[in-house]
Amino acid sequence: MKGISKVLYSLLVAFMVATLASSALAQGSEPPIPPATVNGNYVLDQLDWLTTEQEAEINAIVSELDTHNMAQIAVVTQNDCGADSQTYRNTFFRTWGIGHKEKNDGLLILVCWYDGDTSRRKLEQEVGYGLEGMIPDTMTARVAQQYFVAAFKTGKEAAQVVADHDAGAALVRMVKAYDGIIRGDTPVELQKTEGDGSSALSLLLIILVILVVLIVLIAWLSDGSGYSGGYSSGGSSSSGSSSPSSSSSWGGGSSGGGGSSSNF
Amino acid sequence: MDTSARNWTIGIVIAVLLFSLVGINNGIVGKANEARNQWANVQSSYQRRTDLVKQSMPAVIGGSNQELAVFKELTNQAAALAGSFRRDEFGQPIVPQGADAEKVQGQIAAFDKAFINAMSYMADNPDITSTQLYADFMVQVEGSENRINIARRDYNAAVTNYRNSVQMFPGSFVAGFGGHTANQFPYFQAQEGADQAPSVDFPTPAQ
């Protein structure tokens, strides 16, 4: 515990010294933000951590939240998040416009891998203004600790955890936990981690995915009124007439820096 | 062109010019208000940190530590900072200007310093760091620091936006009439001596 607190503390002090010394952080070393995902895809898995099923699971859950106007969750795995992953995640969040514009109910889960470097790799989470009440910073840290960091503390090598798609499964569990919190189902402490070996469960999930895809298709065909699509850069509010061929999955929400940053 | 047609043309041209001037002025006003809006965000992000100090920190450090100089100093600085953020009669935050701005930013720097000292004390105290309360507290502190950082960046960006609209043509033409000056909103800048790291012993992280 002391080791972790010292690391946290050093991070904090370094952070504050940077704030004291200069109000404008150097922009030069930040990697470019990848283009936003489109067409009801909420996952950008650049590190190939997720199997197709895991990705579909996440998309199904978030799609439900999105169409019911409850939240938008982005799951992104990336290798390089620049020199300051905390600032980067905020830029990322705002560039994509995660969350419905009127409610700012976005959540970004960003894995910053840095080639697996233990001193740099982070799970960054950014929460939109509208979701901060339901998901305060400490809760994001707990969810990260309980479902994600724990997956890397089983004694397996990190590379193995990734290769076995355990890391991917951990991301799915995190999304499910947030789904529960947002719907007000069960408190985080009582969330049960689903076993991913049961074939009956996978069948259920496949049926769920098909159902959701059907619902989405129907909504899309009836003039896309189910989506709050459209890229927004501070302009007018989103309308329902986005072109169906390739509309951004994101609603143009914003964030002020809430969330947390977890070592793993 | 006969006289009346010429007069109409002149009249229309003048009307168009006036409307565009109004439009330009409105653009500047919008950007000035955006800068004020962002300043309000800066204030509220510092508010968040003072709230952490007043509410969460006492439980984390425990009763006996609250009397220590380092924590009393922090509480004083927090109160002083809260006092120096002024609002007008409608409750809107006033962006401090000129000498006032230096004072407020100096106050902020003093608060930053007191905060680092207090955090440093806490990090070295195993009775404090071993609690779950402390772990949660550190998450909140990081969150509040991040918000402060982003609020300051947003404010500076809004100020730049405003200055551009006032200094570039055609805004520069209109600005004087509306009473908009380029230096109306000061940037958040480093304090003198702030580029030297505060003299705190940084513990090396244990592996």
Interface residues (C-beta under 8 A of the other chain):
Chain A: M1 K2 G3 I4 S5 K6 V7 L8 Y9 S10 L11 L12 V13 F15 M16 V17 T19 L20 A21 S22 S23 A24 L25 Q86 T87 N90 D137 T138 A141 G256 G257 G258 G259 S260 S261
Chain B: N41 S45 A109 D112 K113 F115 I116 M119 S120 M122 A123 P126 T129 S130 Y134 A135 D136 M138 V139 Q140 V141 E142 G143 E145 N146 R147 I148 N149 I150 A151 R152 R153 N156 Y187 F188 Q189 A190 Q191 A194 D195 A197 P198 V200 F202 P203 T204 P205 A206 Q207
